[in-house]
Amino acid sequence: MIINFNDLQIPFHRLALGTILEHENGERWVKFYFEGAPMWMNTFNVDDAYQTDKEILDFIDQDVWSVIV
C-alpha cells in the first residue's frame, strides 16, 4: 500500500520495520532494526543512514514523499 506522507493515519515513530519512504525521484529509505534500535537506511547508499525517526523527519520534505507499507 502506498500512502502520501501527509495522509498517514498513525504517528511516524509507529511505522513498522520494513516500511519504505519513497521520494518522487525514486530515492528510497527503509526502516530496519540494528544494534537494539530502529534505523532508517538509504537503499541506494548504505553509508547514508540516520539512526532515529527524528533525524529522518528533519531530513525529508514531507510534501514529496510517500510511505510504502
Chimera marker file (.cmm) of the C-alpha trace (Angstrom):
<marker_set name="trace">
<marker id="1" x="0.000" y="0.000" z="0.000" r="1" g="1" b="0" radius="0.5"/>
<marker id="2" x="1.359" y="3.432" z="-0.966" r="1" g="1" b="0" radius="0.5"/>
<marker id="3" x="0.275" y="6.395" z="1.169" r="1" g="1" b="0" radius="0.5"/>
<marker id="4" x="1.098" y="10.070" z="0.709" r="1" g="1" b="0" radius="0.5"/>
<marker id="5" x="3.247" y="11.067" z="3.689" r="1" g="1" b="0" radius="0.5"/>
<marker id="6" x="0.838" y="13.822" z="4.712" r="1" g="1" b="0" radius="0.5"/>
<marker id="7" x="-2.066" y="11.320" z="4.778" r="1" g="1" b="0" radius="0.5"/>
<marker id="8" x="-0.541" y="8.982" z="7.387" r="1" g="1" b="0" radius="0.5"/>
<marker id="9" x="-3.117" y="7.956" z="9.982" r="1" g="1" b="0" radius="0.5"/>
<marker id="10" x="-0.568" y="6.763" z="12.578" r="1" g="1" b="0" radius="0.5"/>
<marker id="11" x="2.338" y="8.559" z="14.263" r="1" g="1" b="0" radius="0.5"/>
<marker id="12" x="5.567" y="8.355" z="12.245" r="1" g="1" b="0" radius="0.5"/>
<marker id="13" x="7.513" y="6.624" z="15.031" r="1" g="1" b="0" radius="0.5"/>
<marker id="14" x="4.951" y="3.785" z="14.993" r="1" g="1" b="0" radius="0.5"/>
<marker id="15" x="5.677" y="2.767" z="11.390" r="1" g="1" b="0" radius="0.5"/>
<marker id="16" x="6.627" y="-0.909" z="11.208" r="1" g="1" b="0" radius="0.5"/>
<marker id="17" x="10.073" y="-2.250" z="10.426" r="1" g="1" b="0" radius="0.5"/>
<marker id="18" x="10.314" y="-2.752" z="6.668" r="1" g="1" b="0" radius="0.5"/>
<marker id="19" x="8.383" y="0.432" z="5.904" r="1" g="1" b="0" radius="0.5"/>
<marker id="20" x="9.802" y="2.307" z="2.915" r="1" g="1" b="0" radius="0.5"/>
<marker id="21" x="9.857" y="6.070" z="2.384" r="1" g="1" b="0" radius="0.5"/>
<marker id="22" x="9.949" y="6.933" z="-1.310" r="1" g="1" b="0" radius="0.5"/>
<marker id="23" x="10.732" y="10.314" z="-2.869" r="1" g="1" b="0" radius="0.5"/>
<marker id="24" x="9.056" y="11.189" z="-6.161" r="1" g="1" b="0" radius="0.5"/>
<marker id="25" x="12.507" y="10.959" z="-7.834" r="1" g="1" b="0" radius="0.5"/>
<marker id="26" x="12.838" y="7.283" z="-6.785" r="1" g="1" b="0" radius="0.5"/>
<marker id="27" x="15.069" y="7.700" z="-3.719" r="1" g="1" b="0" radius="0.5"/>
<marker id="28" x="14.074" y="5.196" z="-1.035" r="1" g="1" b="0" radius="0.5"/>
<marker id="29" x="14.737" y="4.779" z="2.681" r="1" g="1" b="0" radius="0.5"/>
<marker id="30" x="13.854" y="1.610" z="4.618" r="1" g="1" b="0" radius="0.5"/>
<marker id="31" x="13.244" y="1.227" z="8.353" r="1" g="1" b="0" radius="0.5"/>
<marker id="32" x="15.078" y="-1.678" z="9.989" r="1" g="1" b="0" radius="0.5"/>
<marker id="33" x="16.411" y="-2.764" z="13.376" r="1" g="1" b="0" radius="0.5"/>
<marker id="34" x="20.150" y="-2.526" z="14.091" r="1" g="1" b="0" radius="0.5"/>
<marker id="35" x="22.024" y="-2.906" z="17.394" r="1" g="1" b="0" radius="0.5"/>
<marker id="36" x="18.932" y="-2.507" z="19.529" r="1" g="1" b="0" radius="0.5"/>
<marker id="37" x="17.337" y="0.497" z="17.818" r="1" g="1" b="0" radius="0.5"/>
<marker id="38" x="15.257" y="1.291" z="14.734" r="1" g="1" b="0" radius="0.5"/>
<marker id="39" x="17.227" y="2.942" z="11.940" r="1" g="1" b="0" radius="0.5"/>
<marker id="40" x="16.463" y="4.386" z="8.512" r="1" g="1" b="0" radius="0.5"/>
<marker id="41" x="18.826" y="3.447" z="5.672" r="1" g="1" b="0" radius="0.5"/>
<marker id="42" x="19.071" y="4.779" z="2.131" r="1" g="1" b="0" radius="0.5"/>
<marker id="43" x="18.512" y="1.779" z="-0.156" r="1" g="1" b="0" radius="0.5"/>
<marker id="44" x="20.909" y="3.123" z="-2.794" r="1" g="1" b="0" radius="0.5"/>
<marker id="45" x="23.716" y="4.223" z="-0.448" r="1" g="1" b="0" radius="0.5"/>
<marker id="46" x="24.035" y="2.117" z="2.706" r="1" g="1" b="0" radius="0.5"/>
<marker id="47" x="26.632" y="4.516" z="4.149" r="1" g="1" b="0" radius="0.5"/>
<marker id="48" x="23.985" y="7.259" z="4.272" r="1" g="1" b="0" radius="0.5"/>
<marker id="49" x="21.965" y="6.194" z="7.360" r="1" g="1" b="0" radius="0.5"/>
<marker id="50" x="20.057" y="8.041" z="10.056" r="1" g="1" b="0" radius="0.5"/>
<marker id="51" x="19.602" y="6.480" z="13.457" r="1" g="1" b="0" radius="0.5"/>
<marker id="52" x="16.323" y="7.999" z="14.613" r="1" g="1" b="0" radius="0.5"/>
<marker id="53" x="12.873" y="8.861" z="13.323" r="1" g="1" b="0" radius="0.5"/>
<marker id="54" x="13.505" y="12.495" z="14.306" r="1" g="1" b="0" radius="0.5"/>
<marker id="55" x="16.618" y="12.730" z="12.126" r="1" g="1" b="0" radius="0.5"/>
<marker id="56" x="14.852" y="11.320" z="9.077" r="1" g="1" b="0" radius="0.5"/>
<marker id="57" x="11.866" y="13.633" z="9.647" r="1" g="1" b="0" radius="0.5"/>
<marker id="58" x="14.252" y="16.606" z="9.747" r="1" g="1" b="0" radius="0.5"/>
<marker id="59" x="15.868" y="15.372" z="6.512" r="1" g="1" b="0" radius="0.5"/>
<marker id="60" x="12.820" y="14.837" z="4.302" r="1" g="1" b="0" radius="0.5"/>
<marker id="61" x="10.372" y="17.308" z="2.759" r="1" g="1" b="0" radius="0.5"/>
<marker id="62" x="7.105" y="15.618" z="3.676" r="1" g="1" b="0" radius="0.5"/>
<marker id="63" x="5.180" y="17.036" z="0.690" r="1" g="1" b="0" radius="0.5"/>
<marker id="64" x="7.093" y="14.967" z="-1.893" r="1" g="1" b="0" radius="0.5"/>
<marker id="65" x="7.484" y="11.644" z="-0.052" r="1" g="1" b="0" radius="0.5"/>
<marker id="66" x="5.256" y="8.566" z="0.020" r="1" g="1" b="0" radius="0.5"/>
<marker id="67" x="5.129" y="5.726" z="2.524" r="1" g="1" b="0" radius="0.5"/>
<marker id="68" x="5.055" y="2.104" z="1.342" r="1" g="1" b="0" radius="0.5"/>
<marker id="69" x="3.792" y="-0.298" z="3.993" r="1" g="1" b="0" radius="0.5"/>
<link id1="1" id2="2" r="1" g="1" b="0" radius="0.2"/>
<link id1="2" id2="3" r="1" g="1" b="0" radius="0.2"/>
<link id1="3" id2="4" r="1" g="1" b="0" radius="0.2"/>
<link id1="4" id2="5" r="1" g="1" b="0" radius="0.2"/>
<link id1="5" id2="6" r="1" g="1" b="0" radius="0.2"/>
<link id1="6" id2="7" r="1" g="1" b="0" radius="0.2"/>
<link id1="7" id2="8" r="1" g="1" b="0" radius="0.2"/>
<link id1="8" id2="9" r="1" g="1" b="0" radius="0.2"/>
<link id1="9" id2="10" r="1" g="1" b="0" radius="0.2"/>
<link id1="10" id2="11" r="1" g="1" b="0" radius="0.2"/>
<link id1="11" id2="12" r="1" g="1" b="0" radius="0.2"/>
<link id1="12" id2="13" r="1" g="1" b="0" radius="0.2"/>
<link id1="13" id2="14" r="1" g="1" b="0" radius="0.2"/>
<link id1="14" id2="15" r="1" g="1" b="0" radius="0.2"/>
<link id1="15" id2="16" r="1" g="1" b="0" radius="0.2"/>
<link id1="16" id2="17" r="1" g="1" b="0" radius="0.2"/>
<link id1="17" id2="18" r="1" g="1" b="0" radius="0.2"/>
<link id1="18" id2="19" r="1" g="1" b="0" radius="0.2"/>
<link id1="19" id2="20" r="1" g="1" b="0" radius="0.2"/>
<link id1="20" id2="21" r="1" g="1" b="0" radius="0.2"/>
<link id1="21" id2="22" r="1" g="1" b="0" radius="0.2"/>
<link id1="22" id2="23" r="1" g="1" b="0" radius="0.2"/>
<link id1="23" id2="24" r="1" g="1" b="0" radius="0.2"/>
<link id1="24" id2="25" r="1" g="1" b="0" radius="0.2"/>
<link id1="25" id2="26" r="1" g="1" b="0" radius="0.2"/>
<link id1="26" id2="27" r="1" g="1" b="0" radius="0.2"/>
<link id1="27" id2="28" r="1" g="1" b="0" radius="0.2"/>
<link id1="28" id2="29" r="1" g="1" b="0" radius="0.2"/>
<link id1="29" id2="30" r="1" g="1" b="0" radius="0.2"/>
<link id1="30" id2="31" r="1" g="1" b="0" radius="0.2"/>
<link id1="31" id2="32" r="1" g="1" b="0" radius="0.2"/>
<link id1="32" id2="33" r="1" g="1" b="0" radius="0.2"/>
<link id1="33" id2="34" r="1" g="1" b="0" radius="0.2"/>
<link id1="34" id2="35" r="1" g="1" b="0" radius="0.2"/>
<link id1="35" id2="36" r="1" g="1" b="0" radius="0.2"/>
<link id1="36" id2="37" r="1" g="1" b="0" radius="0.2"/>
<link id1="37" id2="38" r="1" g="1" b="0" radius="0.2"/>
<link id1="38" id2="39" r="1" g="1" b="0" radius="0.2"/>
<link id1="39" id2="40" r="1" g="1" b="0" radius="0.2"/>
<link id1="40" id2="41" r="1" g="1" b="0" radius="0.2"/>
<link id1="41" id2="42" r="1" g="1" b="0" radius="0.2"/>
<link id1="42" id2="43" r="1" g="1" b="0" radius="0.2"/>
<link id1="43" id2="44" r="1" g="1" b="0" radius="0.2"/>
<link id1="44" id2="45" r="1" g="1" b="0" radius="0.2"/>
<link id1="45" id2="46" r="1" g="1" b="0" radius="0.2"/>
<link id1="46" id2="47" r="1" g="1" b="0" radius="0.2"/>
<link id1="47" id2="48" r="1" g="1" b="0" radius="0.2"/>
<link id1="48" id2="49" r="1" g="1" b="0" radius="0.2"/>
<link id1="49" id2="50" r="1" g="1" b="0" radius="0.2"/>
<link id1="50" id2="51" r="1" g="1" b="0" radius="0.2"/>
<link id1="51" id2="52" r="1" g="1" b="0" radius="0.2"/>
<link id1="52" id2="53" r="1" g="1" b="0" radius="0.2"/>
<link id1="53" id2="54" r="1" g="1" b="0" radius="0.2"/>
<link id1="54" id2="55" r="1" g="1" b="0" radius="0.2"/>
<link id1="55" id2="56" r="1" g="1" b="0" radius="0.2"/>
<link id1="56" id2="57" r="1" g="1" b="0" radius="0.2"/>
<link id1="57" id2="58" r="1" g="1" b="0" radius="0.2"/>
<link id1="58" id2="59" r="1" g="1" b="0" radius="0.2"/>
<link id1="59" id2="60" r="1" g="1" b="0" radius="0.2"/>
<link id1="60" id2="61" r="1" g="1" b="0" radius="0.2"/>
<link id1="61" id2="62" r="1" g="1" b="0" radius="0.2"/>
<link id1="62" id2="63" r="1" g="1" b="0" radius="0.2"/>
<link id1="63" id2="64" r="1" g="1" b="0" radius="0.2"/>
<link id1="64" id2="65" r="1" g="1" b="0" radius="0.2"/>
<link id1="65" id2="66" r="1" g="1" b="0" radius="0.2"/>
<link id1="66" id2="67" r="1" g="1" b="0" radius="0.2"/>
<link id1="67" id2="68" r="1" g="1" b="0" radius="0.2"/>
<link id1="68" id2="69" r="1" g="1" b="0" radius="0.2"/>
</marker_set>
